[in-house]
Amino acid sequence: MTRFGLEAQLKIYAQGLLPDGTKRMWPIALEAWREQARERLAVGPWGYLEGGAGGGSTMAANREAFSKWALRPRMMRNVEDRDLSIDLLGTTYPAPFLLAPIGVQSILHREAELAPARAAAERCIPFLVSTVSSVPMETIAQAMGDAPRWFQLYPGRDPNIVSSFIQRAERSGYSALVVTVDTTMLGWREMDLDNAYLPFLFGEGVANFFTDPVFRSRLSESPEANPQAAIQEFLSVYVNPAFTLEDLADIRRQTKLPLWVKGITHPEDALAVQALGADGVIVSNHGGRQVDGAVASLDALPEIRSAVGDAYPLLFDSGVRRAADILKALALGADAVLVGRPYAYALAVGGQAGVTEWLHLLLAELDLELALAGYRSIRDVDRSAVTRVSR
Ligand SMILES: Cc1cc2nc3c(=O)[nH]c(=O)nc-3n(C[C@H](O)[C@H](O)[C@H](O)COP(=O)(O)O)c2cc1C
């Protein structure tokens, strides 16, 4: 039970009593974090973080979809003590959100994935480590101690590398496997094309491959001796346009870890994945980075929830920016959400300290938003919490 939001809020107001109390070290509004991130990053990394596929219409739709739903606050319900915790596949987590897998974090801050990993670990919020992390998965695991971490797998062209990654994740204490199925190739990203910027070509985001014995066995010279050849080899194996449901079934057979499938927006795909024995689905369009003109992730969510049934675990991402978005996604059928770009802005602004502060603010906002919407427990937020509006 918590009164966390109120305490955090009063502490910030109390700073206003100090002589220079209005000069905060960190931004409050997400827009301000984003603006500072944009100022700090060179155009290439900024475009990589911010860009969407094609004309950006999916990315825009992700945000617009949230404005088509409004919360229906309820009053007079004694919301003095709140509980933000949730259960996912038998494990209790302190809040209804996780940090989404975001690759190549070295282009955002020199601390790279170690920053959000440590910030998330302090609060026991799960951190999802990307296949294309800048720091090897074992090093991130070590930095997190016993805190929850999941490994996100791009099922690439070489099944032996895929198996090796799964085994490494199991050995280094990752408690779930997330297979991302929407990235069998990179989307047509106009900002990156405009900047002629692909971080992998600079040797960023290849750490899991360069440290992998199976990947290394494919090379005639080591990545240290000939990095360019290793990068070319990476580009030829890290994703697989020929990926099918059969390949997913093969991954399912290889591990006892809970298996989540990320990147689903069609109810029939969700049903296929459920039938195959995946433990849950992550409704996501990759933040609009893959298919232009696609359905907003939030618009797909209710349909998928009704297809898979009430009990099947569903996570959601793409467009979550604030506490209100989290409540709306939960109301429309998600068990929890993944937050993506917002923590990447905080990372770019201030490394681990920045992500720690941003997390603190999001938790405080969520605690107050939940209470003021009339709920004591996040678990009580259901379809009746929202209404469809035309905006
Ligand atoms: C810069 C960037 C890199 C990403 N890298 C990965 C990745 O390596 N693996 C993955 O499954 N998703 C990746 N994603 C997608 C996120 O996990 C998540 O689906 C997305 O950020 C949600 O959209 P939002 O941030 O606009 O809310 C990436 C997203 C961004 C913005």
Ligand as a Chemical Component Dictionary entry (heavy atoms), coordinates in Angstrom:
data_LIG
# 
_chem_comp.id                   LIG 
_chem_comp.type                 NON-POLYMER 
_chem_comp.pdbx_formal_charge   0 
_chem_comp.three_letter_code    LIG 
# 
loop_
_chem_comp_atom.comp_id 
_chem_comp_atom.atom_id 
_chem_comp_atom.alt_atom_id 
_chem_comp_atom.type_symbol 
_chem_comp_atom.charge 
_chem_comp_atom.model_Cartn_x 
_chem_comp_atom.model_Cartn_y 
_chem_comp_atom.model_Cartn_z 
_chem_comp_atom.pdbx_ordinal 
LIG C1  C1  C 0 15.053 3.460  -30.521 1  
LIG C2  C2  C 0 14.185 2.249  -30.378 2  
LIG C3  C3  C 0 14.765 0.985  -30.416 3  
LIG C4  C4  C 0 13.974 -0.155 -30.257 4  
LIG N1  N1  N 0 14.586 -1.387 -30.231 5  
LIG C5  C5  C 0 13.836 -2.478 -30.043 6  
LIG C6  C6  C 0 14.430 -3.762 -29.955 7  
LIG O1  O1  O 0 15.643 -3.887 -30.028 8  
LIG N2  N2  N 0 13.630 -4.832 -29.781 9  
LIG C7  C7  C 0 12.260 -4.722 -29.689 10 
LIG O2  O2  O 0 11.561 -5.729 -29.533 11 
LIG N3  N3  N 0 11.668 -3.525 -29.740 12 
LIG C8  C8  C 0 12.415 -2.407 -29.914 13 
LIG N4  N4  N 0 11.812 -1.182 -29.941 14 
LIG C9  C9  C 0 10.342 -1.090 -29.746 15 
LIG C10 C10 C 0 10.010 -0.920 -28.264 16 
LIG O3  O3  O 0 10.248 -2.108 -27.560 17 
LIG C11 C11 C 0 8.528  -0.561 -28.093 18 
LIG O4  O4  O 0 7.734  -1.494 -28.771 19 
LIG C12 C12 C 0 8.248  0.860  -28.600 20 
LIG O5  O5  O 0 9.237  1.745  -28.150 21 
LIG C13 C13 C 0 6.882  1.330  -28.163 22 
LIG O6  O6  O 0 6.576  2.565  -28.734 23 
LIG P1  P1  P 0 6.708  3.959  -27.922 24 
LIG O7  O7  O 0 8.095  4.034  -27.401 25 
LIG O8  O8  O 0 6.444  5.028  -28.939 26 
LIG O9  O9  O 0 5.677  3.919  -26.840 27 
LIG C14 C14 C 0 12.577 -0.026 -30.096 28 
LIG C15 C15 C 0 12.000 1.243  -30.034 29 
LIG C16 C16 C 0 12.787 2.373  -30.167 30 
LIG C17 C17 C 0 12.130 3.716  -30.061 31 
# 
loop_
_chem_comp_bond.comp_id 
_chem_comp_bond.atom_id_1 
_chem_comp_bond.atom_id_2 
_chem_comp_bond.value_order 
_chem_comp_bond.pdbx_ordinal 
LIG C1  C2  SING 1  
LIG C2  C3  SING 2  
LIG C2  C16 DOUB 3  
LIG C3  C4  DOUB 4  
LIG C4  N1  SING 5  
LIG C4  C14 SING 6  
LIG N1  C5  DOUB 7  
LIG C5  C6  SING 8  
LIG C5  C8  SING 9  
LIG C6  O1  DOUB 10 
LIG C6  N2  SING 11 
LIG N2  C7  SING 12 
LIG C7  O2  DOUB 13 
LIG C7  N3  SING 14 
LIG N3  C8  DOUB 15 
LIG C8  N4  SING 16 
LIG N4  C9  SING 17 
LIG N4  C14 SING 18 
LIG C9  C10 SING 19 
LIG C10 O3  SING 20 
LIG C10 C11 SING 21 
LIG C11 O4  SING 22 
LIG C11 C12 SING 23 
LIG C12 O5  SING 24 
LIG C12 C13 SING 25 
LIG C13 O6  SING 26 
LIG O6  P1  SING 27 
LIG P1  O7  DOUB 28 
LIG P1  O8  SING 29 
LIG P1  O9  SING 30 
LIG C14 C15 DOUB 31 
LIG C15 C16 SING 32 
LIG C16 C17 SING 33 
# 
